[in-house]
Amino acid sequence: MSTTGDGRRELRFHYVLDCPCGTTLTGVSEDEIVQTSFAHLNEEHPEMADHYGRDHILFMARRVVAP
Ligand SMILES: [Zn+2]
């Protein structure tokens, strides 16, 4: 999925995490997706929040190219 050409357009990424409950969480950086995900966990799944760490969130999150 590489682009050709001489444009030096900087690719921007964002992060998407599909929570098992059906909610899609997004963030524009690793820090943000982690923050957003923990906010969601604390609010909706407090029993899960204790079991997840930053690494788990980042492992589950997909990195997608921002349009
Ligand atoms: Zn959820």
N, CA, C, O and the ligand as a Tripos MOL2 file, in Angstrom:
@<TRIPOS>MOLECULE
protein
  269   267    68     0     0
PROTEIN
NO_CHARGES

@<TRIPOS>ATOM
      1 N           0.8170   -1.2010    0.0000 N.3       1 MET1
      2 CA          0.0000    0.0000    0.0000 C.3       1 MET1
      3 C           0.8520    1.2540    0.0000 C.2       1 MET1
      4 O           0.5740    2.2060    0.7290 O.2       1 MET1
      5 N           1.8730    1.2500   -0.8060 N.am      2 SER2
      6 CA          2.7060    2.4450   -0.8390 C.3       2 SER2
      7 C           2.2610    3.3280   -1.9990 C.2       2 SER2
      8 O           1.7460    2.8440   -3.0070 O.2       2 SER2
      9 N           2.4610    4.5720   -1.8420 N.am      3 THR3
     10 CA          2.0950    5.4850   -2.9050 C.3       3 THR3
     11 C           3.3290    5.7860   -3.7310 C.2       3 THR3
     12 O           4.4530    5.8160   -3.2300 O.2       3 THR3
     13 N           3.0900    6.0050   -4.9880 N.am      4 THR4
     14 CA          4.2030    6.3440   -5.8480 C.3       4 THR4
     15 C           4.1640    7.8400   -6.1320 C.2       4 THR4
     16 O           3.2360    8.5400   -5.7270 O.2       4 THR4
     17 N           5.1590    8.3030   -6.8160 N.am      5 GLY5
     18 CA          5.1840    9.7250   -7.1270 C.3       5 GLY5
     19 C           6.2140   10.4410   -6.2830 C.2       5 GLY5
     20 O           6.8380    9.8760   -5.3850 O.2       5 GLY5
     21 N           6.3570   11.6750   -6.6040 N.am      6 ASP6
     22 CA          7.4170   12.4190   -5.9200 C.3       6 ASP6
     23 C           6.8730   13.3190   -4.8140 C.2       6 ASP6
     24 O           7.6060   14.0980   -4.2040 O.2       6 ASP6
     25 N           5.5840   13.1940   -4.5770 N.am      7 GLY7
     26 CA          5.0350   14.0230   -3.5050 C.3       7 GLY7
     27 C           5.5820   13.5670   -2.1630 C.2       7 GLY7
     28 O           5.6480   12.3730   -1.8710 O.2       7 GLY7
     29 N           5.9560   14.5050   -1.3860 N.am      8 ARG8
     30 CA          6.4450   14.1510   -0.0540 C.3       8 ARG8
     31 C           5.3410   14.4140    0.9670 C.2       8 ARG8
     32 O           5.5450   15.0180    2.0200 O.2       8 ARG8
     33 N           4.1740   13.9270    0.5940 N.am      9 ARG9
     34 CA          3.0430   14.1320    1.4850 C.3       9 ARG9
     35 C           3.2490   13.2730    2.7370 C.2       9 ARG9
     36 O           3.5220   12.0750    2.6710 O.2       9 ARG9
     37 N           3.1120   13.9030    3.8000 N.am     10 GLU10
     38 CA          3.3170   13.1930    5.0490 C.3      10 GLU10
     39 C           2.0480   12.4210    5.3850 C.2      10 GLU10
     40 O           0.9580   12.9860    5.4670 O.2      10 GLU10
     41 N           2.2150   11.1390    5.5730 N.am     11 LEU11
     42 CA          1.0550   10.3410    5.9290 C.3      11 LEU11
     43 C           0.6870   10.5990    7.3760 C.2      11 LEU11
     44 O           1.5320   10.6560    8.2690 O.2      11 LEU11
     45 N          -0.5860   10.7480    7.5600 N.am     12 ARG12
     46 CA         -1.0480   10.9080    8.9370 C.3      12 ARG12
     47 C          -1.8820    9.6920    9.3010 C.2      12 ARG12
     48 O          -2.6600    9.1750    8.4990 O.2      12 ARG12
     49 N          -1.6980    9.2730   10.4900 N.am     13 PHE13
     50 CA         -2.4010    8.0750   10.9350 C.3      13 PHE13
     51 C          -3.3450    8.4200   12.0690 C.2      13 PHE13
     52 O          -3.1400    9.3720   12.8210 O.2      13 PHE13
     53 N          -4.3700    7.6220   12.1610 N.am     14 HIS14
     54 CA         -5.0750    7.6470   13.4170 C.3      14 HIS14
     55 C          -5.3370    6.2190   13.8520 C.2      14 HIS14
     56 O          -5.0870    5.2670   13.1120 O.2      14 HIS14
     57 N          -5.8250    6.0940   15.0190 N.am     15 TYR15
     58 CA         -5.9460    4.7900   15.6530 C.3      15 TYR15
     59 C          -7.4140    4.4880   15.9090 C.2      15 TYR15
     60 O          -8.1770    5.3410   16.3610 O.2      15 TYR15
     61 N          -7.7860    3.2580   15.6080 N.am     16 VAL16
     62 CA         -9.1770    2.8480   15.7760 C.3      16 VAL16
     63 C          -9.2070    1.5860   16.6130 C.2      16 VAL16
     64 O          -8.4450    0.6490   16.3760 O.2      16 VAL16
     65 N         -10.0740    1.5700   17.5730 N.am     17 LEU17
     66 CA        -10.2240    0.3850   18.3990 C.3      17 LEU17
     67 C         -11.7080    0.0330   18.4750 C.2      17 LEU17
     68 O         -12.5390    0.8430   18.8840 O.2      17 LEU17
     69 N         -12.0120   -1.1900   18.0730 N.am     18 ASP18
     70 CA        -13.3920   -1.6480   18.1470 C.3      18 ASP18
     71 C         -13.6070   -2.3490   19.4670 C.2      18 ASP18
     72 O         -13.1040   -3.4490   19.6930 O.2      18 ASP18
     73 N         -14.3400   -1.7160   20.3140 N.am     19 CYS19
     74 CA        -14.6460   -2.3290   21.6060 C.3      19 CYS19
     75 C         -15.6200   -3.4760   21.3680 C.2      19 CYS19
     76 O         -16.4860   -3.3830   20.4970 O.2      19 CYS19
     77 N         -15.4890   -4.5540   22.1310 N.am     20 PRO20
     78 CA        -16.4080   -5.6860   21.9830 C.3      20 PRO20
     79 C         -17.8720   -5.2910   22.1410 C.2      20 PRO20
     80 O         -18.7490   -6.0040   21.6540 O.2      20 PRO20
     81 N         -18.1520   -4.2020   22.7920 N.am     21 CYS21
     82 CA        -19.5470   -3.7810   22.9850 C.3      21 CYS21
     83 C         -20.1100   -3.1100   21.7430 C.2      21 CYS21
     84 O         -21.2950   -2.7810   21.7000 O.2      21 CYS21
     85 N         -19.2730   -2.9030   20.7340 N.am     22 GLY22
     86 CA        -19.7780   -2.3200   19.5040 C.3      22 GLY22
     87 C         -19.3870   -0.8630   19.3120 C.2      22 GLY22
     88 O         -19.6130   -0.2820   18.2510 O.2      22 GLY22
     89 N         -18.8070   -0.2870   20.3350 N.am     23 THR23
     90 CA        -18.3830    1.1060   20.2230 C.3      23 THR23
     91 C         -17.0470    1.1930   19.4990 C.2      23 THR23
     92 O         -16.1340    0.4150   19.7750 O.2      23 THR23
     93 N         -16.9360    2.1250   18.5850 N.am     24 THR24
     94 CA        -15.6790    2.3430   17.8960 C.3      24 THR24
     95 C         -15.0010    3.5710   18.4920 C.2      24 THR24
     96 O         -15.5570    4.6690   18.5230 O.2      24 THR24
     97 N         -13.7940    3.3450   18.9560 N.am     25 LEU25
     98 CA        -13.0420    4.4360   19.5750 C.3      25 LEU25
     99 C         -11.9370    4.8600   18.6330 C.2      25 LEU25
    100 O         -11.3160    4.0280   17.9710 O.2      25 LEU25
    101 N         -11.6980    6.1420   18.5750 N.am     26 THR26
    102 CA        -10.6400    6.6350   17.7000 C.3      26 THR26
    103 C          -9.7670    7.6430   18.4360 C.2      26 THR26
    104 O         -10.1980    8.2900   19.3900 O.2      26 THR26
    105 N          -8.5440    7.7560   17.9730 N.am     27 GLY27
    106 CA         -7.6350    8.7520   18.5180 C.3      27 GLY27
    107 C          -6.6260    9.1040   17.4460 C.2      27 GLY27
    108 O          -6.3540    8.3030   16.5520 O.2      27 GLY27
    109 N          -6.0810   10.2810   17.5320 N.am     28 VAL28
    110 CA         -5.1430   10.7160   16.4890 C.3      28 VAL28
    111 C          -3.7040   10.3590   16.8330 C.2      28 VAL28
    112 O          -2.7960   10.5630   16.0260 O.2      28 VAL28
    113 N          -3.5010    9.8310   18.0220 N.am     29 SER29
    114 CA         -2.1540    9.4440   18.4190 C.3      29 SER29
    115 C          -2.2640    8.2590   19.3730 C.2      29 SER29
    116 O          -3.3490    7.9270   19.8500 O.2      29 SER29
    117 N          -1.1300    7.6340   19.6400 N.am     30 GLU30
    118 CA         -1.1510    6.5150   20.5800 C.3      30 GLU30
    119 C          -1.6780    6.9810   21.9350 C.2      30 GLU30
    120 O          -2.5040    6.3190   22.5630 O.2      30 GLU30
    121 N          -1.1880    8.1140   22.3570 N.am     31 ASP31
    122 CA         -1.6290    8.6150   23.6590 C.3      31 ASP31
    123 C          -3.1330    8.8350   23.6960 C.2      31 ASP31
    124 O          -3.8040    8.5520   24.6880 O.2      31 ASP31
    125 N          -3.6380    9.3470   22.5850 N.am     32 GLU32
    126 CA         -5.0550    9.6750   22.5950 C.3      32 GLU32
    127 C          -5.9330    8.4360   22.5570 C.2      32 GLU32
    128 O          -6.9530    8.3800   23.2440 O.2      32 GLU32
    129 N          -5.5500    7.4420   21.7620 N.am     33 ILE33
    130 CA         -6.3900    6.2510   21.7240 C.3      33 ILE33
    131 C          -6.3500    5.5390   23.0800 C.2      33 ILE33
    132 O          -7.3500    4.9700   23.5180 O.2      33 ILE33
    133 N          -5.2140    5.5740   23.7230 N.am     34 VAL34
    134 CA         -5.1100    4.9590   25.0480 C.3      34 VAL34
    135 C          -6.0070    5.7060   26.0350 C.2      34 VAL34
    136 O          -6.7440    5.0980   26.8110 O.2      34 VAL34
    137 N          -5.9300    7.0070   25.9890 N.am     35 GLN35
    138 CA         -6.7370    7.8340   26.8850 C.3      35 GLN35
    139 C          -8.2330    7.6270   26.6280 C.2      35 GLN35
    140 O          -9.0260    7.4480   27.5520 O.2      35 GLN35
    141 N          -8.5840    7.6600   25.3560 N.am     36 THR36
    142 CA         -9.9880    7.5020   24.9710 C.3      36 THR36
    143 C         -10.5050    6.1310   25.3780 C.2      36 THR36
    144 O         -11.6270    5.9950   25.8660 O.2      36 THR36
    145 N          -9.6720    5.1200   25.1710 N.am     37 SER37
    146 CA        -10.0980    3.7650   25.4860 C.3      37 SER37
    147 C         -10.2760    3.5750   26.9860 C.2      37 SER37
    148 O         -11.2300    2.9380   27.4320 O.2      37 SER37
    149 N          -9.3590    4.1270   27.7490 N.am     38 PHE38
    150 CA         -9.5050    3.9930   29.2020 C.3      38 PHE38
    151 C         -10.7090    4.7670   29.7120 C.2      38 PHE38
    152 O         -11.3860    4.3330   30.6440 O.2      38 PHE38
    153 N         -10.9730    5.9060   29.1050 N.am     39 ALA39
    154 CA        -12.1530    6.6680   29.5070 C.3      39 ALA39
    155 C         -13.4050    5.8360   29.2470 C.2      39 ALA39
    156 O         -14.3170    5.7880   30.0720 O.2      39 ALA39
    157 N         -13.4320    5.1800   28.0800 N.am     40 HIS40
    158 CA        -14.5730    4.3380   27.7350 C.3      40 HIS40
    159 C         -14.6730    3.1420   28.6730 C.2      40 HIS40
    160 O         -15.7560    2.8120   29.1550 O.2      40 HIS40
    161 N         -13.5550    2.5030   28.9250 N.am     41 LEU41
    162 CA        -13.5560    1.3380   29.8160 C.3      41 LEU41
    163 C         -14.0470    1.7260   31.2090 C.2      41 LEU41
    164 O         -14.8760    1.0390   31.8050 O.2      41 LEU41
    165 N         -13.5290    2.8220   31.7060 N.am     42 ASN42
    166 CA        -13.9180    3.2340   33.0490 C.3      42 ASN42
    167 C         -15.4070    3.5430   33.1410 C.2      42 ASN42
    168 O         -16.0560    3.3090   34.1600 O.2      42 ASN42
    169 N         -15.9150    4.0720   32.0480 N.am     43 GLU43
    170 CA        -17.3050    4.4740   32.0620 C.3      43 GLU43
    171 C         -18.2410    3.2920   31.8080 C.2      43 GLU43
    172 O         -19.2600    3.1350   32.4800 O.2      43 GLU43
    173 N         -17.8730    2.4630   30.8230 N.am     44 GLU44
    174 CA        -18.7870    1.4100   30.3840 C.3      44 GLU44
    175 C         -18.4320    0.0290   30.9160 C.2      44 GLU44
    176 O         -19.3080   -0.8100   31.1250 O.2      44 GLU44
    177 N         -17.1700   -0.1940   31.1280 N.am     45 HIS45
    178 CA        -16.7320   -1.5350   31.5420 C.3      45 HIS45
    179 C         -15.7280   -1.4280   32.6900 C.2      45 HIS45
    180 O         -14.5850   -1.8700   32.5700 O.2      45 HIS45
    181 N         -16.1590   -0.8470   33.7820 N.am     46 PRO46
    182 CA        -15.2080   -0.6180   34.8820 C.3      46 PRO46
    183 C         -14.5430   -1.9070   35.3510 C.2      46 PRO46
    184 O         -13.4150   -1.8830   35.8420 O.2      46 PRO46
    185 N         -15.2420   -3.0400   35.1990 N.am     47 GLU47
    186 CA        -14.6530   -4.3040   35.6400 C.3      47 GLU47
    187 C         -13.5160   -4.7420   34.7310 C.2      47 GLU47
    188 O         -12.6810   -5.5580   35.1230 O.2      47 GLU47
    189 N         -13.4810   -4.1990   33.5130 N.am     48 MET48
    190 CA        -12.4020   -4.5490   32.5900 C.3      48 MET48
    191 C         -11.2250   -3.5890   32.6940 C.2      48 MET48
    192 O         -10.0920   -3.9340   32.3590 O.2      48 MET48
    193 N         -11.5030   -2.4100   33.1520 N.am     49 ALA49
    194 CA        -10.4820   -1.3580   33.1320 C.3      49 ALA49
    195 C          -9.2220   -1.7680   33.8840 C.2      49 ALA49
    196 O          -8.1040   -1.4360   33.4880 O.2      49 ALA49
    197 N          -9.4270   -2.4930   34.9720 N.am     50 ASP50
    198 CA         -8.2760   -2.8910   35.7890 C.3      50 ASP50
    199 C          -7.3770   -3.8980   35.0920 C.2      50 ASP50
    200 O          -6.1980   -4.0310   35.4190 O.2      50 ASP50
    201 N          -7.9520   -4.6060   34.1240 N.am     51 HIS51
    202 CA         -7.2020   -5.6940   33.5050 C.3      51 HIS51
    203 C          -6.4580   -5.2730   32.2470 C.2      51 HIS51
    204 O          -5.7070   -6.0550   31.6650 O.2      51 HIS51
    205 N          -6.6710   -4.0470   31.8430 N.am     52 TYR52
    206 CA         -6.0240   -3.6050   30.6190 C.3      52 TYR52
    207 C          -4.9540   -2.5730   30.9140 C.2      52 TYR52
    208 O          -5.0680   -1.7430   31.8160 O.2      52 TYR52
    209 N          -3.9180   -2.6660   30.1140 N.am     53 GLY53
    210 CA         -2.8560   -1.6690   30.2040 C.3      53 GLY53
    211 C          -2.6940   -0.9890   28.8650 C.2      53 GLY53
    212 O          -3.3480   -1.3380   27.8820 O.2      53 GLY53
    213 N          -1.8210   -0.0260   28.8480 N.am     54 ARG54
    214 CA         -1.5570    0.7010   27.6090 C.3      54 ARG54
    215 C          -1.1780   -0.2530   26.4670 C.2      54 ARG54
    216 O          -1.6120   -0.0760   25.3290 O.2      54 ARG54
    217 N          -0.3710   -1.2560   26.7860 N.am     55 ASP55
    218 CA          0.0660   -2.2030   25.7640 C.3      55 ASP55
    219 C          -1.0950   -2.9780   25.1620 C.2      55 ASP55
    220 O          -1.1160   -3.2420   23.9600 O.2      55 ASP55
    221 N          -2.0560   -3.3420   25.9950 N.am     56 HIS56
    222 CA         -3.2140   -4.0680   25.4860 C.3      56 HIS56
    223 C          -4.0040   -3.2020   24.5100 C.2      56 HIS56
    224 O          -4.4210   -3.6480   23.4410 O.2      56 HIS56
    225 N          -4.1890   -1.9690   24.9110 N.am     57 ILE57
    226 CA         -4.9530   -1.0510   24.0570 C.3      57 ILE57
    227 C          -4.2550   -0.9130   22.7100 C.2      57 ILE57
    228 O          -4.8890   -1.0240   21.6610 O.2      57 ILE57
    229 N          -2.9670   -0.6760   22.7450 N.am     58 LEU58
    230 CA         -2.2360   -0.4610   21.4980 C.3      58 LEU58
    231 C          -2.1900   -1.7330   20.6650 C.2      58 LEU58
    232 O          -2.1520   -1.6790   19.4360 O.2      58 LEU58
    233 N          -2.1940   -2.8750   21.3390 N.am     59 PHE59
    234 CA         -2.1830   -4.1410   20.6220 C.3      59 PHE59
    235 C          -3.5010   -4.3400   19.8700 C.2      59 PHE59
    236 O          -3.5240   -4.8750   18.7620 O.2      59 PHE59
    237 N          -4.5630   -3.9140   20.4740 N.am     60 MET60
    238 CA         -5.8810   -4.1210   19.8690 C.3      60 MET60
    239 C          -6.2440   -3.0430   18.8590 C.2      60 MET60
    240 O          -7.0910   -3.2450   17.9890 O.2      60 MET60
    241 N          -5.6000   -1.9150   18.9890 N.am     61 ALA61
    242 CA         -5.9630   -0.7970   18.1110 C.3      61 ALA61
    243 C          -5.3820   -1.0070   16.7070 C.2      61 ALA61
    244 O          -4.3050   -1.5770   16.5370 O.2      61 ALA61
    245 N          -6.1230   -0.5350   15.7250 N.am     62 ARG62
    246 CA         -5.6190   -0.5630   14.3560 C.3      62 ARG62
    247 C          -5.1280    0.8350   14.0130 C.2      62 ARG62
    248 O          -5.7030    1.8460   14.4170 O.2      62 ARG62
    249 N          -4.0580    0.8480   13.2620 N.am     63 ARG63
    250 CA         -3.5790    2.1360   12.8040 C.3      63 ARG63
    251 C          -4.0500    2.3190   11.3660 C.2      63 ARG63
    252 O          -3.7610    1.4890   10.5040 O.2      63 ARG63
    253 N          -4.7430    3.3590   11.1190 N.am     64 VAL64
    254 CA         -5.2570    3.5880    9.7640 C.3      64 VAL64
    255 C          -4.7670    4.9440    9.2630 C.2      64 VAL64
    256 O          -4.5320    5.8770   10.0310 O.2      64 VAL64
    257 N          -4.6240    5.0070    7.9530 N.am     65 VAL65
    258 CA         -4.1700    6.2490    7.3540 C.3      65 VAL65
    259 C          -5.3180    7.2490    7.3230 C.2      65 VAL65
    260 O          -6.4040    6.9500    6.8260 O.2      65 VAL65
    261 N          -5.0740    8.3950    7.8390 N.am     66 ALA66
    262 CA         -6.1020    9.4380    7.8260 C.3      66 ALA66
    263 C          -6.2770    9.9600    6.4020 C.2      66 ALA66
    264 O          -5.2960   10.1210    5.6760 O.2      66 ALA66
    265 N          -7.4720   10.2150    6.0160 N.am     67 PRO67
    266 CA         -7.7280   10.7010    4.6640 C.3      67 PRO67
    267 C          -7.1230   12.0900    4.4350 C.2      67 PRO67
    268 O          -7.2480   12.6460    3.3440 O.2      67 PRO67
    269 ZN        -17.1760   -0.8650   25.1720 Zn       68 ZN68
@<TRIPOS>BOND
     1     1     2 1
     2     2     3 1
     3     3     4 2
     4     3     5 am
     5     5     6 1
     6     6     7 1
     7     7     8 2
     8     7     9 am
     9     9    10 1
    10    10    11 1
    11    11    12 2
    12    11    13 am
    13    13    14 1
    14    14    15 1
    15    15    16 2
    16    15    17 am
    17    17    18 1
    18    18    19 1
    19    19    20 2
    20    19    21 am
    21    21    22 1
    22    22    23 1
    23    23    24 2
    24    23    25 am
    25    25    26 1
    26    26    27 1
    27    27    28 2
    28    27    29 am
    29    29    30 1
    30    30    31 1
    31    31    32 2
    32    31    33 am
    33    33    34 1
    34    34    35 1
    35    35    36 2
    36    35    37 am
    37    37    38 1
    38    38    39 1
    39    39    40 2
    40    39    41 am
    41    41    42 1
    42    42    43 1
    43    43    44 2
    44    43    45 am
    45    45    46 1
    46    46    47 1
    47    47    48 2
    48    47    49 am
    49    49    50 1
    50    50    51 1
    51    51    52 2
    52    51    53 am
    53    53    54 1
    54    54    55 1
    55    55    56 2
    56    55    57 am
    57    57    58 1
    58    58    59 1
    59    59    60 2
    60    59    61 am
    61    61    62 1
    62    62    63 1
    63    63    64 2
    64    63    65 am
    65    65    66 1
    66    66    67 1
    67    67    68 2
    68    67    69 am
    69    69    70 1
    70    70    71 1
    71    71    72 2
    72    71    73 am
    73    73    74 1
    74    74    75 1
    75    75    76 2
    76    75    77 am
    77    77    78 1
    78    78    79 1
    79    79    80 2
    80    79    81 am
    81    81    82 1
    82    82    83 1
    83    83    84 2
    84    83    85 am
    85    85    86 1
    86    86    87 1
    87    87    88 2
    88    87    89 am
    89    89    90 1
    90    90    91 1
    91    91    92 2
    92    91    93 am
    93    93    94 1
    94    94    95 1
    95    95    96 2
    96    95    97 am
    97    97    98 1
    98    98    99 1
    99    99   100 2
   100    99   101 am
   101   101   102 1
   102   102   103 1
   103   103   104 2
   104   103   105 am
   105   105   106 1
   106   106   107 1
   107   107   108 2
   108   107   109 am
   109   109   110 1
   110   110   111 1
   111   111   112 2
   112   111   113 am
   113   113   114 1
   114   114   115 1
   115   115   116 2
   116   115   117 am
   117   117   118 1
   118   118   119 1
   119   119   120 2
   120   119   121 am
   121   121   122 1
   122   122   123 1
   123   123   124 2
   124   123   125 am
   125   125   126 1
   126   126   127 1
   127   127   128 2
   128   127   129 am
   129   129   130 1
   130   130   131 1
   131   131   132 2
   132   131   133 am
   133   133   134 1
   134   134   135 1
   135   135   136 2
   136   135   137 am
   137   137   138 1
   138   138   139 1
   139   139   140 2
   140   139   141 am
   141   141   142 1
   142   142   143 1
   143   143   144 2
   144   143   145 am
   145   145   146 1
   146   146   147 1
   147   147   148 2
   148   147   149 am
   149   149   150 1
   150   150   151 1
   151   151   152 2
   152   151   153 am
   153   153   154 1
   154   154   155 1
   155   155   156 2
   156   155   157 am
   157   157   158 1
   158   158   159 1
   159   159   160 2
   160   159   161 am
   161   161   162 1
   162   162   163 1
   163   163   164 2
   164   163   165 am
   165   165   166 1
   166   166   167 1
   167   167   168 2
   168   167   169 am
   169   169   170 1
   170   170   171 1
   171   171   172 2
   172   171   173 am
   173   173   174 1
   174   174   175 1
   175   175   176 2
   176   175   177 am
   177   177   178 1
   178   178   179 1
   179   179   180 2
   180   179   181 am
   181   181   182 1
   182   182   183 1
   183   183   184 2
   184   183   185 am
   185   185   186 1
   186   186   187 1
   187   187   188 2
   188   187   189 am
   189   189   190 1
   190   190   191 1
   191   191   192 2
   192   191   193 am
   193   193   194 1
   194   194   195 1
   195   195   196 2
   196   195   197 am
   197   197   198 1
   198   198   199 1
   199   199   200 2
   200   199   201 am
   201   201   202 1
   202   202   203 1
   203   203   204 2
   204   203   205 am
   205   205   206 1
   206   206   207 1
   207   207   208 2
   208   207   209 am
   209   209   210 1
   210   210   211 1
   211   211   212 2
   212   211   213 am
   213   213   214 1
   214   214   215 1
   215   215   216 2
   216   215   217 am
   217   217   218 1
   218   218   219 1
   219   219   220 2
   220   219   221 am
   221   221   222 1
   222   222   223 1
   223   223   224 2
   224   223   225 am
   225   225   226 1
   226   226   227 1
   227   227   228 2
   228   227   229 am
   229   229   230 1
   230   230   231 1
   231   231   232 2
   232   231   233 am
   233   233   234 1
   234   234   235 1
   235   235   236 2
   236   235   237 am
   237   237   238 1
   238   238   239 1
   239   239   240 2
   240   239   241 am
   241   241   242 1
   242   242   243 1
   243   243   244 2
   244   243   245 am
   245   245   246 1
   246   246   247 1
   247   247   248 2
   248   247   249 am
   249   249   250 1
   250   250   251 1
   251   251   252 2
   252   251   253 am
   253   253   254 1
   254   254   255 1
   255   255   256 2
   256   255   257 am
   257   257   258 1
   258   258   259 1
   259   259   260 2
   260   259   261 am
   261   261   262 1
   262   262   263 1
   263   263   264 2
   264   263   265 am
   265   265   266 1
   266   266   267 1
   267   267   268 2
@<TRIPOS>SUBSTRUCTURE
     1 MET1         2 RESIDUE 1 A MET
     2 SER2         6 RESIDUE 1 A SER
     3 THR3        10 RESIDUE 1 A THR
     4 THR4        14 RESIDUE 1 A THR
     5 GLY5        18 RESIDUE 1 A GLY
     6 ASP6        22 RESIDUE 1 A ASP
     7 GLY7        26 RESIDUE 1 A GLY
     8 ARG8        30 RESIDUE 1 A ARG
     9 ARG9        34 RESIDUE 1 A ARG
    10 GLU10       38 RESIDUE 1 A GLU
    11 LEU11       42 RESIDUE 1 A LEU
    12 ARG12       46 RESIDUE 1 A ARG
    13 PHE13       50 RESIDUE 1 A PHE
    14 HIS14       54 RESIDUE 1 A HIS
    15 TYR15       58 RESIDUE 1 A TYR
    16 VAL16       62 RESIDUE 1 A VAL
    17 LEU17       66 RESIDUE 1 A LEU
    18 ASP18       70 RESIDUE 1 A ASP
    19 CYS19       74 RESIDUE 1 A CYS
    20 PRO20       78 RESIDUE 1 A PRO
    21 CYS21       82 RESIDUE 1 A CYS
    22 GLY22       86 RESIDUE 1 A GLY
    23 THR23       90 RESIDUE 1 A THR
    24 THR24       94 RESIDUE 1 A THR
    25 LEU25       98 RESIDUE 1 A LEU
    26 THR26      102 RESIDUE 1 A THR
    27 GLY27      106 RESIDUE 1 A GLY
    28 VAL28      110 RESIDUE 1 A VAL
    29 SER29      114 RESIDUE 1 A SER
    30 GLU30      118 RESIDUE 1 A GLU
    31 ASP31      122 RESIDUE 1 A ASP
    32 GLU32      126 RESIDUE 1 A GLU
    33 ILE33      130 RESIDUE 1 A ILE
    34 VAL34      134 RESIDUE 1 A VAL
    35 GLN35      138 RESIDUE 1 A GLN
    36 THR36      142 RESIDUE 1 A THR
    37 SER37      146 RESIDUE 1 A SER
    38 PHE38      150 RESIDUE 1 A PHE
    39 ALA39      154 RESIDUE 1 A ALA
    40 HIS40      158 RESIDUE 1 A HIS
    41 LEU41      162 RESIDUE 1 A LEU
    42 ASN42      166 RESIDUE 1 A ASN
    43 GLU43      170 RESIDUE 1 A GLU
    44 GLU44      174 RESIDUE 1 A GLU
    45 HIS45      178 RESIDUE 1 A HIS
    46 PRO46      182 RESIDUE 1 A PRO
    47 GLU47      186 RESIDUE 1 A GLU
    48 MET48      190 RESIDUE 1 A MET
    49 ALA49      194 RESIDUE 1 A ALA
    50 ASP50      198 RESIDUE 1 A ASP
    51 HIS51      202 RESIDUE 1 A HIS
    52 TYR52      206 RESIDUE 1 A TYR
    53 GLY53      210 RESIDUE 1 A GLY
    54 ARG54      214 RESIDUE 1 A ARG
    55 ASP55      218 RESIDUE 1 A ASP
    56 HIS56      222 RESIDUE 1 A HIS
    57 ILE57      226 RESIDUE 1 A ILE
    58 LEU58      230 RESIDUE 1 A LEU
    59 PHE59      234 RESIDUE 1 A PHE
    60 MET60      238 RESIDUE 1 A MET
    61 ALA61      242 RESIDUE 1 A ALA
    62 ARG62      246 RESIDUE 1 A ARG
    63 ARG63      250 RESIDUE 1 A ARG
    64 VAL64      254 RESIDUE 1 A VAL
    65 VAL65      258 RESIDUE 1 A VAL
    66 ALA66      262 RESIDUE 1 A ALA
    67 PRO67      266 RESIDUE 1 A PRO
    68 ZN68       269 GROUP 0 **** ****
